[in-house]
């Protein structure tokens, strides 16, 4: 996915991101500011999963939420 689309739609997407990954705090979302790589890092940190697993989850989520 084009990272510009992710960043450009961040205000609309962050609620959906938090629905999917409820362990992400509002502070996390503010720090992320739509930067896709930071989304993966925070998911990795909060859920104790590998970078590859975080990327896999994000790609699946993007497929369902971004057209």
C-alpha positions as CSV (number, residue, x, y, z in Angstrom):
1,X,0.0,0.0,0.0
2,X,1.1,3.5,-0.7
3,X,2.2,5.0,2.6
4,X,0.9,8.4,1.5
5,X,-2.6,7.0,1.4
6,X,-2.2,5.7,4.9
7,X,-0.8,9.0,6.2
8,X,-3.2,11.2,4.3
9,X,-6.2,9.4,5.7
10,X,-4.9,9.0,9.2
11,X,-7.6,11.0,11.0
12,X,-10.2,8.7,9.5
13,X,-8.2,5.5,9.9
14,X,-6.9,5.9,13.5
15,X,-10.3,4.9,15.0
16,X,-10.4,1.8,12.9
17,X,-6.8,1.1,13.8
18,X,-7.6,1.3,17.5
19,X,-10.7,-0.9,17.0
20,X,-8.4,-3.6,15.5
21,X,-5.5,-3.1,18.0
22,X,-7.2,-2.0,21.2
23,X,-3.9,-2.1,23.2
24,X,-2.7,1.0,21.2
25,X,-3.4,4.0,23.4
26,X,-4.4,7.5,22.2
27,X,-0.9,8.6,23.0
28,X,0.4,5.8,20.7
29,X,-1.9,7.0,18.0
30,X,-0.8,10.6,18.4
31,X,2.9,9.6,18.1
32,X,2.2,7.4,15.1
33,X,0.6,10.3,13.1
34,X,-0.2,8.0,10.3
35,X,3.3,6.7,9.7
36,X,2.8,3.1,8.7
37,X,6.2,1.9,10.0
38,X,5.4,3.3,13.4
39,X,2.0,1.5,13.4
40,X,3.9,-1.7,12.9
41,X,6.4,-0.9,15.7
42,X,3.7,0.0,18.2
43,X,1.7,-3.1,17.4
44,X,4.9,-5.2,17.8
45,X,5.7,-3.4,21.2
46,X,2.2,-3.6,22.7
47,X,1.4,-7.2,21.6
48,X,4.9,-8.7,22.0
49,X,4.9,-10.1,18.4
50,X,7.5,-10.1,15.7
51,X,7.9,-7.4,13.1
52,X,6.9,-9.9,10.4
53,X,3.7,-10.8,12.3
54,X,2.9,-7.1,12.8
55,X,3.4,-6.5,9.1
56,X,1.2,-9.5,8.3
57,X,-1.6,-8.2,10.5
58,X,-1.4,-4.7,9.0
59,X,-1.5,-6.0,5.4
60,X,-4.6,-8.1,6.2
61,X,-6.2,-5.0,7.9
62,X,-5.3,-2.8,4.9
63,X,-6.9,-5.3,2.5
64,X,-10.2,-5.1,4.4
65,X,-10.2,-1.3,5.1
66,X,-8.4,0.4,2.3
67,X,-9.6,0.3,-1.2
